[in-house]
């Protein structure tokens, strides 16, 4: 009987914590600051491919660096579909994020200045 009360209490506590978190997140304003212009993102995206995977902290950090302009980046999530898994195998991706620029791999987080330099951005 005590075990059942504890389990019930634990379930109620978890539900309340989840509800409080949802309410907090719903009422909190998150703004993403773009650290790269649309023109820069479009250029980098058209001159590179970045291989990522869901849950990769450095991949998330890389995406956050572009903010809303990430949509212009040519990215492949290596675990999102069988086609993408095969694309990553074919590209010999061994770590994420990996940028491929001019057939050269650059493994790990890259700064905007590095990406502009590697892609030949002349803005």
Backbone as XML, in Angstrom:
<?xml version="1.0"?>
<chain id="A" units="angstrom">
  <residue number="1" name="UNK">
    <atom name="N" x="0.810" y="-1.185" z="0.000"/>
    <atom name="CA" x="0.000" y="0.000" z="0.000"/>
    <atom name="C" x="0.869" y="1.271" z="0.000"/>
  </residue>
  <residue number="2" name="UNK">
    <atom name="N" x="1.921" y="1.295" z="0.824"/>
    <atom name="CA" x="2.834" y="2.433" z="0.872"/>
    <atom name="C" x="3.523" y="2.636" z="-0.470"/>
  </residue>
  <residue number="3" name="UNK">
    <atom name="N" x="3.879" y="1.544" z="-1.130"/>
    <atom name="CA" x="4.553" y="1.619" z="-2.420"/>
    <atom name="C" x="3.624" y="2.255" z="-3.453"/>
  </residue>
  <residue number="4" name="UNK">
    <atom name="N" x="2.355" y="1.887" z="-3.425"/>
    <atom name="CA" x="1.381" y="2.452" z="-4.363"/>
    <atom name="C" x="1.198" y="3.948" z="-4.118"/>
  </residue>
  <residue number="5" name="UNK">
    <atom name="N" x="1.175" y="4.380" z="-2.857"/>
    <atom name="CA" x="1.057" y="5.801" z="-2.540"/>
    <atom name="C" x="2.273" y="6.567" z="-3.030"/>
  </residue>
  <residue number="6" name="UNK">
    <atom name="N" x="3.446" y="5.977" z="-2.854"/>
    <atom name="CA" x="4.676" y="6.618" z="-3.314"/>
    <atom name="C" x="4.670" y="6.769" z="-4.835"/>
  </residue>
  <residue number="7" name="UNK">
    <atom name="N" x="4.279" y="5.715" z="-5.542"/>
    <atom name="CA" x="4.232" y="5.768" z="-7.011"/>
    <atom name="C" x="3.231" y="6.824" z="-7.467"/>
  </residue>
  <residue number="8" name="UNK">
    <atom name="N" x="2.074" y="6.869" z="-6.844"/>
    <atom name="CA" x="1.065" y="7.875" z="-7.186"/>
    <atom name="C" x="1.615" y="9.277" z="-6.937"/>
  </residue>
  <residue number="9" name="UNK">
    <atom name="N" x="2.245" y="9.475" z="-5.790"/>
    <atom name="CA" x="2.846" y="10.765" z="-5.472"/>
    <atom name="C" x="3.906" y="11.141" z="-6.508"/>
  </residue>
  <residue number="10" name="UNK">
    <atom name="N" x="4.747" y="10.191" z="-6.872"/>
    <atom name="CA" x="5.808" y="10.443" z="-7.846"/>
    <atom name="C" x="5.222" y="10.832" z="-9.201"/>
  </residue>
  <residue number="11" name="UNK">
    <atom name="N" x="4.186" y="10.149" z="-9.633"/>
    <atom name="CA" x="3.547" y="10.464" z="-10.917"/>
    <atom name="C" x="2.948" y="11.869" z="-10.884"/>
  </residue>
  <residue number="12" name="UNK">
    <atom name="N" x="2.261" y="12.197" z="-9.794"/>
    <atom name="CA" x="1.669" y="13.533" z="-9.676"/>
    <atom name="C" x="2.764" y="14.600" z="-9.684"/>
  </residue>
  <residue number="13" name="UNK">
    <atom name="N" x="3.856" y="14.343" z="-8.998"/>
    <atom name="CA" x="4.966" y="15.287" z="-8.964"/>
    <atom name="C" x="5.555" y="15.501" z="-10.359"/>
  </residue>
  <residue number="14" name="UNK">
    <atom name="N" x="5.750" y="14.447" z="-11.098"/>
    <atom name="CA" x="6.292" y="14.554" z="-12.455"/>
    <atom name="C" x="5.338" y="15.344" z="-13.346"/>
  </residue>
  <residue number="15" name="UNK">
    <atom name="N" x="4.049" y="15.054" z="-13.264"/>
    <atom name="CA" x="3.058" y="15.775" z="-14.068"/>
    <atom name="C" x="3.089" y="17.267" z="-13.730"/>
  </residue>
  <residue number="16" name="UNK">
    <atom name="N" x="3.165" y="17.602" z="-12.461"/>
    <atom name="CA" x="3.219" y="19.003" z="-12.060"/>
    <atom name="C" x="4.493" y="19.695" z="-12.551"/>
  </residue>
  <residue number="17" name="UNK">
    <atom name="N" x="5.611" y="19.003" z="-12.470"/>
    <atom name="CA" x="6.868" y="19.575" z="-12.967"/>
    <atom name="C" x="6.818" y="19.805" z="-14.471"/>
  </residue>
  <residue number="18" name="UNK">
    <atom name="N" x="6.277" y="18.861" z="-15.208"/>
    <atom name="CA" x="6.160" y="19.016" z="-16.663"/>
    <atom name="C" x="5.235" y="20.183" z="-16.984"/>
  </residue>
  <residue number="19" name="UNK">
    <atom name="N" x="4.109" y="20.264" z="-16.297"/>
    <atom name="CA" x="3.169" y="21.361" z="-16.524"/>
    <atom name="C" x="3.818" y="22.708" z="-16.224"/>
  </residue>
  <residue number="20" name="UNK">
    <atom name="N" x="4.541" y="22.805" z="-15.120"/>
    <atom name="CA" x="5.214" y="24.053" z="-14.762"/>
    <atom name="C" x="6.260" y="24.434" z="-15.807"/>
  </residue>
  <residue number="21" name="UNK">
    <atom name="N" x="6.981" y="23.459" z="-16.305"/>
    <atom name="CA" x="7.988" y="23.713" z="-17.347"/>
    <atom name="C" x="7.331" y="24.215" z="-18.616"/>
  </residue>
  <residue number="22" name="UNK">
    <atom name="N" x="6.256" y="23.586" z="-19.038"/>
    <atom name="CA" x="5.545" y="24.009" z="-20.252"/>
    <atom name="C" x="5.039" y="25.435" z="-20.101"/>
  </residue>
  <residue number="23" name="UNK">
    <atom name="N" x="4.448" y="25.746" z="-18.964"/>
    <atom name="CA" x="3.939" y="27.098" z="-18.725"/>
    <atom name="C" x="5.089" y="28.106" z="-18.743"/>
  </residue>
  <residue number="24" name="UNK">
    <atom name="N" x="6.196" y="27.769" z="-18.102"/>
    <atom name="CA" x="7.352" y="28.662" z="-18.078"/>
    <atom name="C" x="7.873" y="28.922" z="-19.487"/>
  </residue>
  <residue number="25" name="UNK">
    <atom name="N" x="8.055" y="27.853" z="-20.267"/>
    <atom name="CA" x="8.590" y="28.010" z="-21.617"/>
    <atom name="C" x="7.631" y="28.763" z="-22.519"/>
  </residue>
  <residue number="26" name="UNK">
    <atom name="N" x="6.363" y="28.555" z="-22.338"/>
    <atom name="CA" x="5.361" y="29.237" z="-23.155"/>
    <atom name="C" x="5.360" y="30.734" z="-22.883"/>
  </residue>
  <residue number="27" name="UNK">
    <atom name="N" x="5.633" y="31.117" z="-21.649"/>
    <atom name="CA" x="5.600" y="32.521" z="-21.255"/>
    <atom name="C" x="6.960" y="33.198" z="-21.324"/>
  </residue>
  <residue number="28" name="UNK">
    <atom name="N" x="7.985" y="32.476" z="-21.724"/>
    <atom name="CA" x="9.325" y="33.031" z="-21.817"/>
    <atom name="C" x="9.619" y="33.349" z="-23.273"/>
  </residue>
  <residue number="29" name="UNK">
    <atom name="N" x="10.120" y="34.512" z="-23.514"/>
    <atom name="CA" x="10.437" y="34.934" z="-24.872"/>
    <atom name="C" x="11.885" y="34.587" z="-25.179"/>
  </residue>
  <residue number="30" name="UNK">
    <atom name="N" x="12.075" y="33.786" z="-26.201"/>
    <atom name="CA" x="13.419" y="33.447" z="-26.644"/>
    <atom name="C" x="13.663" y="34.143" z="-27.972"/>
  </residue>
  <residue number="31" name="UNK">
    <atom name="N" x="14.714" y="34.911" z="-28.056"/>
    <atom name="CA" x="15.052" y="35.545" z="-29.317"/>
    <atom name="C" x="16.399" y="35.019" z="-29.772"/>
  </residue>
  <residue number="32" name="UNK">
    <atom name="N" x="16.485" y="34.782" z="-31.053"/>
    <atom name="CA" x="17.725" y="34.303" z="-31.649"/>
    <atom name="C" x="18.363" y="35.478" z="-32.364"/>
  </residue>
  <residue number="33" name="UNK">
    <atom name="N" x="19.572" y="35.796" z="-32.000"/>
    <atom name="CA" x="20.289" y="36.895" z="-32.633"/>
    <atom name="C" x="21.111" y="36.329" z="-33.784"/>
  </residue>
  <residue number="34" name="UNK">
    <atom name="N" x="20.865" y="36.880" z="-34.961"/>
    <atom name="CA" x="21.621" y="36.451" z="-36.120"/>
    <atom name="C" x="23.023" y="37.049" z="-36.048"/>
  </residue>
  <residue number="35" name="UNK">
    <atom name="N" x="24.033" y="36.194" z="-36.076"/>
    <atom name="CA" x="25.406" y="36.683" z="-36.044"/>
    <atom name="C" x="26.016" y="36.675" z="-37.434"/>
  </residue>
  <residue number="36" name="UNK">
    <atom name="N" x="25.194" y="36.342" z="-38.415"/>
    <atom name="CA" x="25.636" y="36.315" z="-39.803"/>
    <atom name="C" x="24.507" y="36.901" z="-40.646"/>
  </residue>
  <residue number="37" name="UNK">
    <atom name="N" x="24.863" y="37.664" z="-41.657"/>
    <atom name="CA" x="23.838" y="38.267" z="-42.506"/>
    <atom name="C" x="23.241" y="37.220" z="-43.436"/>
  </residue>
  <residue number="38" name="UNK">
    <atom name="N" x="22.094" y="37.548" z="-43.999"/>
    <atom name="CA" x="21.456" y="36.643" z="-44.956"/>
    <atom name="C" x="22.375" y="36.402" z="-46.149"/>
  </residue>
  <residue number="39" name="UNK">
    <atom name="N" x="23.019" y="37.454" z="-46.637"/>
    <atom name="CA" x="23.914" y="37.322" z="-47.789"/>
    <atom name="C" x="25.080" y="36.381" z="-47.474"/>
  </residue>
  <residue number="40" name="UNK">
    <atom name="N" x="25.657" y="36.534" z="-46.294"/>
    <atom name="CA" x="26.763" y="35.658" z="-45.892"/>
    <atom name="C" x="26.298" y="34.210" z="-45.771"/>
  </residue>
  <residue number="41" name="UNK">
    <atom name="N" x="25.138" y="34.008" z="-45.142"/>
    <atom name="CA" x="24.604" y="32.650" z="-44.982"/>
    <atom name="C" x="24.293" y="32.020" z="-46.339"/>
  </residue>
  <residue number="42" name="UNK">
    <atom name="N" x="23.700" y="32.803" z="-47.224"/>
    <atom name="CA" x="23.396" y="32.269" z="-48.571"/>
    <atom name="C" x="24.688" y="31.858" z="-49.294"/>
  </residue>
  <residue number="43" name="UNK">
    <atom name="N" x="25.708" y="32.693" z="-49.186"/>
    <atom name="CA" x="26.979" y="32.385" z="-49.838"/>
    <atom name="C" x="27.586" y="31.109" z="-49.251"/>
  </residue>
  <residue number="44" name="UNK">
    <atom name="N" x="27.673" y="31.065" z="-47.939"/>
    <atom name="CA" x="28.255" y="29.890" z="-47.276"/>
    <atom name="C" x="27.454" y="28.646" z="-47.629"/>
  </residue>
  <residue number="45" name="UNK">
    <atom name="N" x="26.140" y="28.752" z="-47.594"/>
    <atom name="CA" x="25.275" y="27.617" z="-47.913"/>
    <atom name="C" x="25.411" y="27.129" z="-49.338"/>
  </residue>
  <residue number="46" name="UNK">
    <atom name="N" x="25.645" y="28.038" z="-50.267"/>
    <atom name="CA" x="25.756" y="27.635" z="-51.664"/>
    <atom name="C" x="27.153" y="27.128" z="-52.032"/>
  </residue>
  <residue number="47" name="UNK">
    <atom name="N" x="28.117" y="27.297" z="-51.124"/>
    <atom name="CA" x="29.487" y="26.868" z="-51.390"/>
    <atom name="C" x="29.977" y="25.794" z="-50.423"/>
  </residue>
  <residue number="48" name="UNK">
    <atom name="N" x="29.032" y="25.161" z="-49.718"/>
    <atom name="CA" x="29.438" y="24.153" z="-48.738"/>
    <atom name="C" x="28.280" y="23.209" z="-48.434"/>
  </residue>
  <residue number="49" name="UNK">
    <atom name="N" x="28.620" y="22.133" z="-47.763"/>
    <atom name="CA" x="27.640" y="21.226" z="-47.171"/>
    <atom name="C" x="28.129" y="20.953" z="-45.755"/>
  </residue>
  <residue number="50" name="UNK">
    <atom name="N" x="27.217" y="21.002" z="-44.808"/>
    <atom name="CA" x="27.584" y="20.653" z="-43.440"/>
    <atom name="C" x="26.788" y="19.416" z="-43.046"/>
  </residue>
  <residue number="51" name="UNK">
    <atom name="N" x="27.502" y="18.442" z="-42.519"/>
    <atom name="CA" x="26.893" y="17.192" z="-42.056"/>
    <atom name="C" x="26.738" y="17.282" z="-40.543"/>
  </residue>
  <residue number="52" name="UNK">
    <atom name="N" x="25.520" y="17.034" z="-40.082"/>
    <atom name="CA" x="25.200" y="17.149" z="-38.663"/>
    <atom name="C" x="24.461" y="15.893" z="-38.212"/>
  </residue>
  <residue number="53" name="UNK">
    <atom name="N" x="24.093" y="15.887" z="-36.945"/>
    <atom name="CA" x="23.197" y="14.837" z="-36.449"/>
    <atom name="C" x="22.410" y="15.372" z="-35.270"/>
  </residue>
  <residue number="54" name="UNK">
    <atom name="N" x="21.183" y="14.928" z="-35.161"/>
    <atom name="CA" x="20.316" y="15.357" z="-34.065"/>
    <atom name="C" x="20.970" y="15.023" z="-32.731"/>
  </residue>
  <residue number="55" name="UNK">
    <atom name="N" x="20.907" y="15.963" z="-31.820"/>
    <atom name="CA" x="21.455" y="15.740" z="-30.484"/>
    <atom name="C" x="22.923" y="16.088" z="-30.323"/>
  </residue>
  <residue number="56" name="UNK">
    <atom name="N" x="23.593" y="16.401" z="-31.389"/>
    <atom name="CA" x="25.017" y="16.757" z="-31.342"/>
    <atom name="C" x="25.139" y="18.196" z="-30.826"/>
  </residue>
  <residue number="57" name="UNK">
    <atom name="N" x="25.787" y="18.380" z="-29.683"/>
    <atom name="CA" x="25.861" y="19.711" z="-29.067"/>
    <atom name="C" x="26.616" y="20.709" z="-29.939"/>
  </residue>
  <residue number="58" name="UNK">
    <atom name="N" x="27.675" y="20.274" z="-30.591"/>
    <atom name="CA" x="28.424" y="21.203" z="-31.456"/>
    <atom name="C" x="27.631" y="21.534" z="-32.713"/>
  </residue>
  <residue number="59" name="UNK">
    <atom name="N" x="26.804" y="20.601" z="-33.168"/>
    <atom name="CA" x="25.931" y="20.865" z="-34.322"/>
    <atom name="C" x="24.892" y="21.917" z="-33.950"/>
  </residue>
  <residue number="60" name="UNK">
    <atom name="N" x="24.328" y="21.800" z="-32.765"/>
    <atom name="CA" x="23.349" y="22.774" z="-32.291"/>
    <atom name="C" x="24.013" y="24.137" z="-32.132"/>
  </residue>
  <residue number="61" name="UNK">
    <atom name="N" x="25.212" y="24.146" z="-31.585"/>
    <atom name="CA" x="25.968" y="25.394" z="-31.431"/>
    <atom name="C" x="26.233" y="26.025" z="-32.799"/>
  </residue>
  <residue number="62" name="UNK">
    <atom name="N" x="26.566" y="25.197" z="-33.787"/>
    <atom name="CA" x="26.827" y="25.699" z="-35.138"/>
    <atom name="C" x="25.557" y="26.298" z="-35.735"/>
  </residue>
  <residue number="63" name="UNK">
    <atom name="N" x="24.438" y="25.590" z="-35.576"/>
    <atom name="CA" x="23.155" y="26.086" z="-36.081"/>
    <atom name="C" x="22.771" y="27.393" z="-35.391"/>
  </residue>
  <residue number="64" name="UNK">
    <atom name="N" x="22.949" y="27.460" z="-34.091"/>
    <atom name="CA" x="22.607" y="28.675" z="-33.340"/>
    <atom name="C" x="23.443" y="29.867" z="-33.765"/>
  </residue>
  <residue number="65" name="UNK">
    <atom name="N" x="24.657" y="29.626" z="-34.221"/>
    <atom name="CA" x="25.516" y="30.712" z="-34.678"/>
    <atom name="C" x="24.882" y="31.444" z="-35.865"/>
  </residue>
  <residue number="66" name="UNK">
    <atom name="N" x="24.164" y="30.705" z="-36.705"/>
    <atom name="CA" x="23.516" y="31.302" z="-37.872"/>
    <atom name="C" x="22.143" y="31.871" z="-37.549"/>
  </residue>
  <residue number="67" name="UNK">
    <atom name="N" x="21.581" y="31.480" z="-36.421"/>
    <atom name="CA" x="20.255" y="31.970" z="-36.059"/>
    <atom name="C" x="19.223" y="31.611" z="-37.112"/>
  </residue>
  <residue number="68" name="UNK">
    <atom name="N" x="18.384" y="32.575" z="-37.438"/>
    <atom name="CA" x="17.315" y="32.318" z="-38.416"/>
    <atom name="C" x="17.848" y="32.127" z="-39.829"/>
  </residue>
  <residue number="69" name="UNK">
    <atom name="N" x="19.093" y="32.480" z="-40.056"/>
    <atom name="CA" x="19.678" y="32.307" z="-41.396"/>
    <atom name="C" x="20.220" y="30.899" z="-41.634"/>
  </residue>
  <residue number="70" name="UNK">
    <atom name="N" x="20.050" y="30.008" z="-40.651"/>
    <atom name="CA" x="20.465" y="28.613" z="-40.830"/>
    <atom name="C" x="19.725" y="27.992" z="-42.012"/>
  </residue>
  <residue number="71" name="UNK">
    <atom name="N" x="18.542" y="28.474" z="-42.314"/>
    <atom name="CA" x="17.731" y="27.915" z="-43.403"/>
    <atom name="C" x="18.442" y="28.006" z="-44.748"/>
  </residue>
  <residue number="72" name="UNK">
    <atom name="N" x="19.447" y="28.850" z="-44.865"/>
    <atom name="CA" x="20.191" y="28.986" z="-46.121"/>
    <atom name="C" x="21.386" y="28.038" z="-46.197"/>
  </residue>
  <residue number="73" name="UNK">
    <atom name="N" x="21.652" y="27.336" z="-45.117"/>
    <atom name="CA" x="22.807" y="26.443" z="-45.068"/>
    <atom name="C" x="22.422" y="25.076" z="-45.619"/>
  </residue>
  <residue number="74" name="UNK">
    <atom name="N" x="23.258" y="24.557" z="-46.467"/>
    <atom name="CA" x="23.059" y="23.241" z="-47.068"/>
    <atom name="C" x="23.517" y="22.201" z="-46.044"/>
  </residue>
  <residue number="75" name="UNK">
    <atom name="N" x="22.551" y="21.652" z="-45.284"/>
    <atom name="CA" x="22.913" y="20.725" z="-44.217"/>
    <atom name="C" x="22.263" y="19.366" z="-44.435"/>
  </residue>
  <residue number="76" name="UNK">
    <atom name="N" x="22.969" y="18.350" z="-43.978"/>
    <atom name="CA" x="22.494" y="16.973" z="-44.057"/>
    <atom name="C" x="22.550" y="16.385" z="-42.656"/>
  </residue>
  <residue number="77" name="UNK">
    <atom name="N" x="21.385" y="15.975" z="-42.130"/>
    <atom name="CA" x="21.334" y="15.316" z="-40.819"/>
    <atom name="C" x="21.613" y="13.838" z="-41.049"/>
  </residue>
  <residue number="78" name="UNK">
    <atom name="N" x="22.736" y="13.382" z="-40.562"/>
    <atom name="CA" x="23.222" y="12.031" z="-40.857"/>
    <atom name="C" x="22.392" y="10.911" z="-40.247"/>
  </residue>
  <residue number="79" name="UNK">
    <atom name="N" x="21.419" y="11.227" z="-39.405"/>
    <atom name="CA" x="20.624" y="10.168" z="-38.784"/>
    <atom name="C" x="19.128" y="10.304" z="-39.039"/>
  </residue>
  <residue number="80" name="UNK">
    <atom name="N" x="18.722" y="11.258" z="-39.866"/>
    <atom name="CA" x="17.295" y="11.529" z="-40.009"/>
    <atom name="C" x="16.569" y="10.618" z="-40.991"/>
  </residue>
  <residue number="81" name="UNK">
    <atom name="N" x="17.310" y="9.980" z="-41.896"/>
    <atom name="CA" x="16.665" y="9.110" z="-42.877"/>
    <atom name="C" x="17.696" y="8.141" z="-43.453"/>
  </residue>
  <residue number="82" name="UNK">
    <atom name="N" x="17.242" y="7.038" z="-44.023"/>
    <atom name="CA" x="18.186" y="6.103" z="-44.649"/>
    <atom name="C" x="18.996" y="6.758" z="-45.777"/>
  </residue>
  <residue number="83" name="UNK">
    <atom name="N" x="18.367" y="7.671" z="-46.501"/>
    <atom name="CA" x="19.074" y="8.369" z="-47.583"/>
    <atom name="C" x="20.204" y="9.229" z="-47.036"/>
  </residue>
  <residue number="84" name="UNK">
    <atom name="N" x="19.916" y="9.934" z="-45.924"/>
    <atom name="CA" x="20.944" y="10.782" z="-45.328"/>
    <atom name="C" x="22.055" y="9.960" z="-44.697"/>
  </residue>
  <residue number="85" name="UNK">
    <atom name="N" x="21.699" y="8.835" z="-44.090"/>
    <atom name="CA" x="22.724" y="7.944" z="-43.536"/>
    <atom name="C" x="23.670" y="7.518" z="-44.647"/>
  </residue>
  <residue number="86" name="UNK">
    <atom name="N" x="23.103" y="7.133" z="-45.787"/>
    <atom name="CA" x="23.922" y="6.702" z="-46.918"/>
    <atom name="C" x="24.758" y="7.858" z="-47.466"/>
  </residue>
  <residue number="87" name="UNK">
    <atom name="N" x="24.174" y="9.059" z="-47.510"/>
    <atom name="CA" x="24.921" y="10.234" z="-47.985"/>
    <atom name="C" x="26.134" y="10.495" z="-47.098"/>
  </residue>
  <residue number="88" name="UNK">
    <atom name="N" x="25.977" y="10.326" z="-45.804"/>
    <atom name="CA" x="27.086" y="10.546" z="-44.870"/>
    <atom name="C" x="28.149" y="9.454" z="-45.007"/>
  </residue>
  <residue number="89" name="UNK">
    <atom name="N" x="27.704" y="8.237" z="-45.231"/>
    <atom name="CA" x="28.652" y="7.143" z="-45.484"/>
    <atom name="C" x="29.424" y="7.419" z="-46.758"/>
  </residue>
  <residue number="90" name="UNK">
    <atom name="N" x="28.708" y="7.814" z="-47.806"/>
    <atom name="CA" x="29.347" y="8.093" z="-49.096"/>
    <atom name="C" x="30.343" y="9.247" z="-49.005"/>
  </residue>
  <residue number="91" name="UNK">
    <atom name="N" x="30.062" y="10.209" z="-48.125"/>
    <atom name="CA" x="30.955" y="11.362" z="-47.967"/>
    <atom name="C" x="32.065" y="11.093" z="-46.947"/>
  </residue>
  <residue number="92" name="UNK">
    <atom name="N" x="32.121" y="9.878" z="-46.413"/>
    <atom name="CA" x="33.132" y="9.506" z="-45.416"/>
    <atom name="C" x="33.104" y="10.400" z="-44.184"/>
  </residue>
  <residue number="93" name="UNK">
    <atom name="N" x="31.901" y="10.688" z="-43.699"/>
    <atom name="CA" x="31.743" y="11.520" z="-42.507"/>
    <atom name="C" x="31.988" y="10.652" z="-41.274"/>
  </residue>
  <residue number="94" name="UNK">
    <atom name="N" x="32.932" y="11.064" z="-40.448"/>
    <atom name="CA" x="33.278" y="10.296" z="-39.241"/>
    <atom name="C" x="32.944" y="11.050" z="-37.956"/>
  </residue>
  <residue number="95" name="UNK">
    <atom name="N" x="32.596" y="12.326" z="-38.082"/>
    <atom name="CA" x="32.261" y="13.143" z="-36.923"/>
    <atom name="C" x="31.354" y="14.274" z="-37.386"/>
  </residue>
  <residue number="96" name="UNK">
    <atom name="N" x="30.594" y="14.809" z="-36.433"/>
    <atom name="CA" x="29.732" y="15.934" z="-36.778"/>
    <atom name="C" x="29.940" y="17.052" z="-35.773"/>
  </residue>
  <residue number="97" name="UNK">
    <atom name="N" x="29.829" y="18.303" z="-36.188"/>
    <atom name="CA" x="29.580" y="18.699" z="-37.562"/>
    <atom name="C" x="30.836" y="18.568" z="-38.417"/>
  </residue>
  <residue number="98" name="UNK">
    <atom name="N" x="30.622" y="18.278" z="-39.664"/>
    <atom name="CA" x="31.707" y="18.279" z="-40.642"/>
    <atom name="C" x="31.272" y="19.137" z="-41.819"/>
  </residue>
  <residue number="99" name="UNK">
    <atom name="N" x="32.051" y="20.145" z="-42.108"/>
    <atom name="CA" x="31.813" y="20.999" z="-43.267"/>
    <atom name="C" x="32.624" y="20.459" z="-44.431"/>
  </residue>
  <residue number="100" name="UNK">
    <atom name="N" x="32.025" y="20.397" z="-45.606"/>
    <atom name="CA" x="32.749" y="20.036" z="-46.818"/>
    <atom name="C" x="32.710" y="21.254" z="-47.732"/>
  </residue>
  <residue number="101" name="UNK">
    <atom name="N" x="33.907" y="21.763" z="-48.005"/>
    <atom name="CA" x="34.076" y="22.957" z="-48.828"/>
    <atom name="C" x="35.186" y="22.665" z="-49.823"/>
  </residue>
  <residue number="102" name="UNK">
    <atom name="N" x="34.887" y="22.812" z="-51.102"/>
    <atom name="CA" x="35.858" y="22.510" z="-52.164"/>
    <atom name="C" x="36.448" y="21.118" z="-51.989"/>
  </residue>
  <residue number="103" name="UNK">
    <atom name="N" x="35.590" y="20.148" z="-51.708"/>
    <atom name="CA" x="35.973" y="18.737" z="-51.537"/>
    <atom name="C" x="36.916" y="18.486" z="-50.362"/>
  </residue>
  <residue number="104" name="UNK">
    <atom name="N" x="37.037" y="19.438" z="-49.465"/>
    <atom name="CA" x="37.881" y="19.297" z="-48.281"/>
    <atom name="C" x="36.993" y="19.261" z="-47.043"/>
  </residue>
  <residue number="105" name="UNK">
    <atom name="N" x="37.259" y="18.335" z="-46.130"/>
    <atom name="CA" x="36.491" y="18.237" z="-44.893"/>
    <atom name="C" x="37.108" y="19.097" z="-43.788"/>
  </residue>
  <residue number="106" name="UNK">
    <atom name="N" x="36.230" y="19.781" z="-43.054"/>
    <atom name="CA" x="36.614" y="20.564" z="-41.888"/>
    <atom name="C" x="35.738" y="20.081" z="-40.736"/>
  </residue>
  <residue number="107" name="UNK">
    <atom name="N" x="36.330" y="19.321" z="-39.830"/>
    <atom name="CA" x="35.585" y="18.675" z="-38.759"/>
    <atom name="C" x="35.490" y="19.602" z="-37.549"/>
  </residue>
  <residue number="108" name="UNK">
    <atom name="N" x="34.279" y="19.673" z="-36.993"/>
    <atom name="CA" x="34.048" y="20.452" z="-35.784"/>
    <atom name="C" x="33.424" y="21.800" z="-36.068"/>
  </residue>
  <residue number="109" name="UNK">
    <atom name="N" x="33.124" y="22.498" z="-34.991"/>
    <atom name="CA" x="32.520" y="23.827" z="-35.048"/>
    <atom name="C" x="33.445" y="24.779" z="-35.796"/>
  </residue>
  <residue number="110" name="UNK">
    <atom name="N" x="32.859" y="25.569" z="-36.699"/>
    <atom name="CA" x="33.639" y="26.547" z="-37.465"/>
    <atom name="C" x="33.047" y="27.935" z="-37.241"/>
  </residue>
  <residue number="111" name="UNK">
    <atom name="N" x="33.889" y="28.923" z="-37.085"/>
    <atom name="CA" x="33.419" y="30.299" z="-36.919"/>
    <atom name="C" x="32.922" y="30.835" z="-38.253"/>
  </residue>
  <residue number="112" name="UNK">
    <atom name="N" x="32.143" y="31.897" z="-38.193"/>
    <atom name="CA" x="31.655" y="32.533" z="-39.416"/>
    <atom name="C" x="32.834" y="33.043" z="-40.237"/>
  </residue>
  <residue number="113" name="UNK">
    <atom name="N" x="33.812" y="33.669" z="-39.591"/>
    <atom name="CA" x="34.978" y="34.174" z="-40.327"/>
    <atom name="C" x="35.715" y="33.046" z="-41.040"/>
  </residue>
  <residue number="114" name="UNK">
    <atom name="N" x="35.866" y="31.909" z="-40.375"/>
    <atom name="CA" x="36.527" y="30.761" z="-41.010"/>
    <atom name="C" x="35.726" y="30.294" z="-42.209"/>
  </residue>
  <residue number="115" name="UNK">
    <atom name="N" x="34.416" y="30.176" z="-42.056"/>
    <atom name="CA" x="33.577" y="29.708" z="-43.157"/>
    <atom name="C" x="33.582" y="30.697" z="-44.319"/>
  </residue>
  <residue number="116" name="UNK">
    <atom name="N" x="33.560" y="31.978" z="-44.020"/>
    <atom name="CA" x="33.627" y="32.992" z="-45.088"/>
    <atom name="C" x="34.967" y="32.877" z="-45.823"/>
  </residue>
  <residue number="117" name="UNK">
    <atom name="N" x="36.045" y="32.702" z="-45.076"/>
    <atom name="CA" x="37.366" y="32.558" z="-45.679"/>
    <atom name="C" x="37.447" y="31.301" z="-46.541"/>
  </residue>
  <residue number="118" name="UNK">
    <atom name="N" x="36.999" y="30.174" z="-46.003"/>
    <atom name="CA" x="37.091" y="28.906" z="-46.737"/>
    <atom name="C" x="36.236" y="28.882" z="-48.001"/>
  </residue>
  <residue number="119" name="UNK">
    <atom name="N" x="35.097" y="29.599" z="-47.967"/>
    <atom name="CA" x="34.210" y="29.619" z="-49.140"/>
    <atom name="C" x="34.519" y="30.759" z="-50.098"/>
  </residue>
  <residue number="120" name="UNK">
    <atom name="N" x="35.468" y="31.630" z="-49.735"/>
    <atom name="CA" x="35.843" y="32.733" z="-50.625"/>
    <atom name="C" x="34.868" y="33.886" z="-50.636"/>
  </residue>
  <residue number="121" name="UNK">
    <atom name="N" x="34.170" y="34.097" z="-49.541"/>
    <atom name="CA" x="33.192" y="35.190" z="-49.476"/>
    <atom name="C" x="33.898" y="36.528" z="-49.629"/>
  </residue>
  <residue number="122" name="UNK">
    <atom name="N" x="33.365" y="37.375" z="-50.522"/>
    <atom name="CA" x="33.965" y="38.679" z="-50.788"/>
    <atom name="C" x="33.014" y="39.831" z="-50.500"/>
  </residue>
  <residue number="123" name="UNK">
    <atom name="N" x="32.133" y="39.699" z="-49.518"/>
    <atom name="CA" x="31.093" y="40.730" z="-49.231"/>
    <atom name="C" x="31.664" y="41.955" z="-48.765"/>
  </residue>
</chain>
